[in-house]
């Protein structure tokens, strides 16, 4: 009997850990293939590929992001292969399972909960006596009736074979994200999260975990994302794993979900001292800073301690941090969410993800939806459409904040400019993103594509339209940001150049003859006039660049000639120098 395990990933670079766990548990008893696609692949292409593989059983791993596309595929598959057995599993169908069986007559079985042992047992019974009532953890049909068998006890993780030793995965390890688990379960009870349903945390053997990680690293993996719900719940365990990864990383990057307010100072000190820059990334769920909201969703959080951790990690300069917020939690209205946003943005995380509450099947929030007047989508991803204190109109406005936040903060295209705007020109960071998001929507820009230059032009148009003060100075910051977005000298710019050809030629000749008039470090580059034309840009800034770099102030008492140098190797190590404004003048004070 041949089984094909399949799923629709969000992107090609993603991989499914679940499928590999199922295949590994089957060992050599059954012929099992893994067939991964994406939610963007045409259904016809997916079905054609599955048909080509000639399976007896096809299993699909189902999540909120792929369930609707998966339904289309299994319906098509059953029409052309009515004899094939279709098995569904995953978090999306592990709850309200009877409802899924009734909605999807094409699904022959649903595996509920942990699937390794259950799926393996199901294959044995399918090939054997077909007495399905003995297979704990499945749903099936008998005489037109849906049967839900009793659940299976939690697995002993020591019995599970490694899902990371398949030779066919090795050629693509460097091009895709490897998902890895060192534990299952979560110690917390956040009512919006599926992890709250399972009580307790179970760990895989640490020596096997280390051996698997070492195998992946030596086989070429470049990004390993740990799926543990709280990687640092056990201080000693987390510290030992951090030490191991620092010793053996070999350029691989590791991403973890951590709970920041329980991170011990000694762990932070160790990371600050020993972690190489860039090999670790932390994902931290803040969700809300409203104490009443956190209490209602049974979320324990000490925001002061969380802030301490995030601030200390950021000060080390070693680890990028991704902080999450959820709009639409109970008792968090528009004003409260604005405060939450500003509280968290004040820490200046490298990435701030603004999400919206989803009423996941099986969670306490879904069960209590009527209590707070929630309206939400009937189909996945079950995103809320409003509640008693946060109407749809407010949700739509917050979505505009999310859109501009992604483009102008998380992408880090205009860090200098945004920092100045949110601290000097707008009442708060949230107000900047909200006003800009509203303007973006009014102009209809969400319906068209955006090149890098467009993002700068649209920001300038917005700032002009609202009558922003010191616009020329802000444009100077935007130019600095634009120059820093290129590895090589940009071919086009989005503003009118300040220097005509003759003035530019005179300045280039002066720089080639007297580079020390700019600085000793610029002179050390040893650039001739030809190299200057090829690898540098000159622009006049309406403020003293040196003063700005020193204290962040836009001193408008004098202009600066900015010299931008792009290394010919395209390394992206762009360097800024402030030079004399006129060829015959003294250097601008720094």
N, C-alpha and C positions, 0 to 999 in steps of 0.2 A: 504493500500500500504506500502510495506517495502522497505526502502532505506538503503544501506550499503555505508558508507563513508570510503574511503580507500586511502592509500598512501604507497609509498616505502621510508622509512627513510634511511638515510645513515648508521646508526648503530642502534642496538637494544635499546641502552640507550636513543636514541632520541625519542621525542614525537611530534606529530603534533598539534600545537595550532589551525591551520586553521580548521581541522576536528571538533575539540571541539567547535569552534565558530559556525560552521554551525549547529551542532547538538543542541547546546543550543538555537539557534534562532528558531528551529522547535518546541521546547518545547515538549508538549505531543500530538501535532496535528498529527504527523506521527510516525511510528515505525522506529527509526533510530539507526543503529549499527555502531560502529567504528571498522575497521579492519586494523591494522597497520602491515606492513611487513618491510623487509629491501631489499636493492638493491642486496644483496648477496643471498637472498632466491631463490631457483629454481622456475622458472615460473610455472611449473606444480604443485608445492605445493601451490602456491598462488591461482592459478585458481581453484584447487580442494577445497580449503577452502572457496573461494567465492561461488562456486557451492553449497557447503554444506549449506550455509546460506540461499539459496533460495530467493535472492532479486528480487524485481521488477525494482529497480533503483540502479545502482552502480555509485558513484561519485569518481573520482580520483583527488587528488591534485598534480599538476605537476610543477616540477622545473627542472633546467638544469641538476641536478645530477641524476634525476630519469626518465626523459621523455622517453629515448630510451627503458629502461626496462619496463616502463608502457605501451608503444606501443605494445610490445610483448604480454603482459598479456591481453590487451583489444582485440587484434586480436584473441587470443586463446579463450577468454571468449565468443566472439560473435559467434564463430563456434559451441560451445556446448550449448550456451544459446542465440540463435538469437532473442528471444523475449525480452531480458533484455534491458532496456534503459541505455545507457552509457553517463555520463555527465563528462566533463573535466573542471577543473578550476585551478587557480593558476597563478603565474607570467609568467610561460613559455608559456602558451597558451592565455594569455590576450592580446598579441600583435601579429601582423601578423595572426590574427585569421582566416581570410578567407583562407589563405595558409594552416593552420592546418586542417580546415574542408575538404579541397580538398585532403590533404595528407592522412587523416584518415577517410575513409568512415565508419569505425566502431563506430566513435563518433557521437552520435545523437545530442548532445548539447554541447556548450562551454559557460561557465560563464566567463564574462570578468570583471576584477576588483574585488572590494569588493563583497564577495559572499553571505553574510548571508541572506539579504532580497531577493536577486535574486534567490538563490537556493530554498528558502522557497516558493516563488511565483511560481517558475517552478513546484514544487511538487504539489501545489494546482491546477495548470492548467492541469498537466498530469492526475490528478485524476478527473478533472472536464471537462470543455468544450474544452480543448486542443486548445484554441486560443492563440498560442504562440506569435503572433505579439504584444500582450499586455504586454509581460514580458520584461521589459527594462533590458539591460545588457546581453542578450544571443545571441548566434549565433545558427542557425538551418537550416534545408533544407526544401524547398517546391518545389515540382515538379522538383527535380533535381537541383534547384538553391540554392546557399548559401545565407541566409538572415542574415544580421547583424542588430539587433535592436539598437535603440539609447541607449547610456550609461545611467546608473542610477546615480542620484545625490549622492553626498557624504552622508554617513550615519550619523545620529546624534548618537554619541557614547553613549549618555545617554539612548538610546532605546535598547541597546544590553544587553542581559542577560549574566551572568558570565559563562565562559567556564570551570571554575575550580571547579565545585561542583558535579561532577559525582562520585558516590560512588564506581563504578567499577575501578576508577583510584587509589583509596587510597592504596590498597595493594602493588602497585608497585612504589609509590612515592619516596621511599628511594633509589630505584635501578635505577631510570631514571632521565633524565634532564627535568625539568619543564620549558617550555617557557612561558614568561609572557610579556604583553604589557601594558604600561601605557599611550601610545600615538600612533598616526598614522601620518605619514608624516615626511618630513624633510625640514628644512629651507634652505638647501644648494642646489646647482645645478650641482654637479659633473657629467660630461657628460658620465662617464663610469658606472654609478649606476642607477638602476631602480627607486630609491627613488627620483631622480631629476625630475621625470615626474609629481609627485604630488606636488602641491604648497600648502604651509602652513602646520601647525601642529595642530592636534586636540587631546585633552586630555580626558581620562576617568575621571569620578568623583574620586577625591582623597580618599574620605572616603570609597567608594566601593573598590577601589584598595587596601587600607590598610586592609579591611575586608577579601578580597580574599587572600592576602599574609599571614595574620594571620591564616586563615583556612588551607592553604597549609603547613605552618610551623608546626602547631599543629597536622597536619595529617601525619607528618613524612618526608616531602620533605627535601632533603639534598643539592640539587643544583638547584637554580632558575636562569635562564638566561633571562635577559630582552632583548627584541628584538627591543626596541626603537632605531631609527637610531641615535639620539643624546640625550642621557638621560639628559645631563646637560644643555640643551639649555635655560631653565628657572632656574636661580640660586636659587630662593627661593623654587621652587618646588623640585629641586634636593636635596637641603639641608634638607628640611622637610622629604623627603623619606629616606635619609641617616640616619637621627636621628631616624626615626621610626624603620628601620631595625636594627640599632645598639641596640636599646632597646629591640627588640623582636626576635633577630636572632635564639636563642636557638641552635646554632651550625650549622645552615644552611649557605651555601655559596651563594653569589649573584654576578653575572657577568653582567657588563654593557658595552655598547659601548658609549664612551665619546669623545667629541671634546676637545683635551687637551689645545689648545691655547685660549679657552674662559673660562677655569676653573678659577674661582675667587680665589685669595689668601686666603680669609677668609674661603672658603670651604675647601681648602687644609689644612689650620691650624686646622680646626675643626676635619677633618679626622685624621690628625697626632696625635691629642690629645686624641680623643675619640674612634676611630675605633679599635675593637679587632683585633689582627693580624690574617690574613687568611680568614676573612669572605667576603671581597670584592676582586673582580678581575676587572681590567679595560682593555678593548680592545680599542686600539687607532689606527685609520687609518692615517698613515703618507703618504704612497703611493709614494711620491717623494719629494726631497728637491730642485729640479730644478724649479726655479721661472717661467721660460718661459713655462715649461711643465704644471705647475699648472694653469697658466693663460689660456693656450689653452683649458684645460678641465674645465674651470670655477670653479676652486677649490680655495677658499680663505683659506690661511694658513699662520700664523705667526710662522715660525719655531723657532725663539728665545723664544717666549712665550711657545710654545709646549715643548721645551727643559726644560724650567724652571719648568713646571708642572711635567714632567716625572722625572726630577732630584729630585724635592721636595718630590714626592710620594715615590720614591725609597729610599730616605734618611730616611723616616719615618719607613721603614721596616715593614709596616702594610699591603701593598696591592701589589699583583703581577700584572705585566703589560705585556700585549700582544700587540706588535706593528706590524702593517701590512705594507708591501711594495707591489707595483705592478710593475713588469717589463713589458716594452713594451708600455708605454704611449708616446704620441706624443713628438718628439724632445728629447727623452731620449735615447741616444745611449749607447753602452757598457761602455764607459768611464764615462758618466754621471751617469749611474746606479751604477757603482762602487763607485762613490762619494756619492750618496744617501745612499747606503748600509753602507759605513763607517761612514757617518754622524749619522746615526741612531744607529748603533752598538756601537758607542762611549758612548751612554747612558746606555749600558749594560742592556737592558730589559730582564726580566726573560724569555720571549719568543719573537722571531722575526720570523714572518711568511713571507715567500717570495712567493708571488703569481704572476700569469701571466695574463695579460689583456685578458678579455673575451668580445667578441662583443655581448652583451646581446640584445635581441630583444627589440625594443622600445627606446633604448638609443641614445643619440646624437652621441656617438662614432661610433656606427654601421652605422648611417646615413652618417657620414663623413669619412667612411673607405677608400674610393678611394682617398680622399684628401691627405692622408698620405701614400698611397701605401700599405695598410694593406692586408695581406693574412690571412685567418682564416678558421677554420674547418667549414664545411657545416652543421654538426650535433652538437648537444649539447655535450660539454659545450662551443662551439664556441671560443675556445682558439686561440689566434693569432699564426701564423706561421712565422711572420716577417713583416717588413715594410720597408720604403725607407732607414732608417738609422740603423735599427737593424735587420740584416739578420738572417735567421734560424740558421746558424752556431753559432751566438752569443747567441741566445736563448737557444740552446742545452747546451752550456757551462754554462750559468746561472742556468739551471736546475740541473747541477751537484753541484753547490754551494748550491742550495736548499736541495738536498739530504743529503749532509754532515752536513749542518747546523742543520737539524732535528736530526741527530744522535748524534752530538758532542756538540751542544750548547743547543738546546731546551730541550733535554732529561736530561741535567745536570748530565752527567756521568763523565765528565772530566773537571770540572770548573777550577780547579787550573792549569791544564796543558794547556788548551786552552787559558786562560788568559795570561799565560807566553808566549805562542807561538805567539799570535797576537800582543803582545806589544814588544817582544824582538827578535824574530827570523824571522818574516816576515814583508814585507813592510807595510802591512795593514791587518786588519781582513779579508777583502774581498779576498786578495791575498792568505791567508792561506786556506780559504775554497775553493777557485778556484783551487789552485794547488793540494790540497788533492782530490778534486772532480775529477779532470782530471786523477790523478793517480788511483783513485778508478775505474773509467770507463775503463782505459787501462788494469787493472788487471781482469776485468770481474766480480768484486765482487757484482755488482748490480743484478746478476742473482742467487745469493745464499743467504741462510738465515744467520743470524748473532746472535750469542750468545754474552753475555756480554764480555767474554774473547776475542772473535774475534775482537771486536772494539778496544781493547787495542793493540792486536797483529798487527792489520793492521795499526794503527797509528804509532807504532814503526817501522814497515817495511817501511812505507812512509818516515819517518824521516831519517832512515838509508839510503834509496835509494838516497835522495837528499843531503846527506852529512851534515846533520844538526849539528851545533856546540853544545858542552856541552850536548851531547846525554845522558850520564850517569846521569847527574843532572836532565834532563827532565824525564828520566825513574823514578827517585825518586819521582817526582811530580805525575807521572802516578800511582805509587804504592799507594800514599796517596789517590788519587781519587778512585782507585780500592777498597781499604779498606773501604772507605766511602760509597760504593755502596751496602753494605751488612748490614743486621740487625743482623745476627749471624756470627760467625767466618767462613770465606769461606773455603770450602773443597778443592778447588784447586786454584792454582795461575798460571800466564802465564809467569813467569820468573824463572830462576834458583835460588834457595834459597842460601843466603849468608852464612847460618849457618848449619853445619852438625849436626847430632843428638847429639853427645857428647858436642859440643859447646853450643847447644841449652839447653841441660840439665843443664850444668853448669850455664848458665845465668838465667835460671828459678829458680834454687836453690838459687842463689845470690839475685834475686828479692824477693823471698819469705822470705829470712832471713833479708834482709835490704831494704825494699821497700822505706824507706826515702831517699835512695841514688838516687832515681829518683826524687821524689818530695813529699811534704807533702800531696798533694791532691791524689797522687797515693797510698800512704801509708794508707790514710783514707778509701780506698776501702776494706782493710782488707782481701786481697786475700791470701789463702794458696797455696802451690805449685800445688795441684790438680786443684784448680780453675784457676790458671794461665795457666796451660796446656789446660784447657777446654775453657777458655773465652778470652785468649789473643794471639796475634801474635807478634813475634819479627822480625824486619828487619833492616838491616843496610842501612842508607841513605848516599849518597856521599856528603852531605852538612849539615850545622848546622841547624837543624830543628827550634830551638828556634829563631834564627836570621831571618829565613824565615818567621815565623809567625809574627814577630815583624815589619819587614819592606819590606817583599816580595822579598828580595835579596837571591840569591842562593850562599851563601858563601861556597866556596869549600876548605877552609883552614883546614877543619876537617870533620870527619865522625860523624854520630849520630846513636845510637841504638834507634830505634823507638819501643815504646811499644804501641800496639793497643788493647784497651779493648772493648769487646762487652758485654753489659749488658745481663744477662741470660733471661730477659723478652722479648727480641727481639724488644725492643722499637725503635731501630735504632739510639739511642743516643750514637753513637760511640765516644770514647774519645782517643785522641793521647797524649802520654807522650814521652819525650826524655830522655833516660837514659844513664848511663855510657857505653862507648864503650867496655871496658873490665871489667870483674868481679872485678878486683882489682883497677880499675882506679877511679879518682874523677868524679863527675857528669859533663857532658858536659855543658859549660856555656850557659845560656838561654838569 
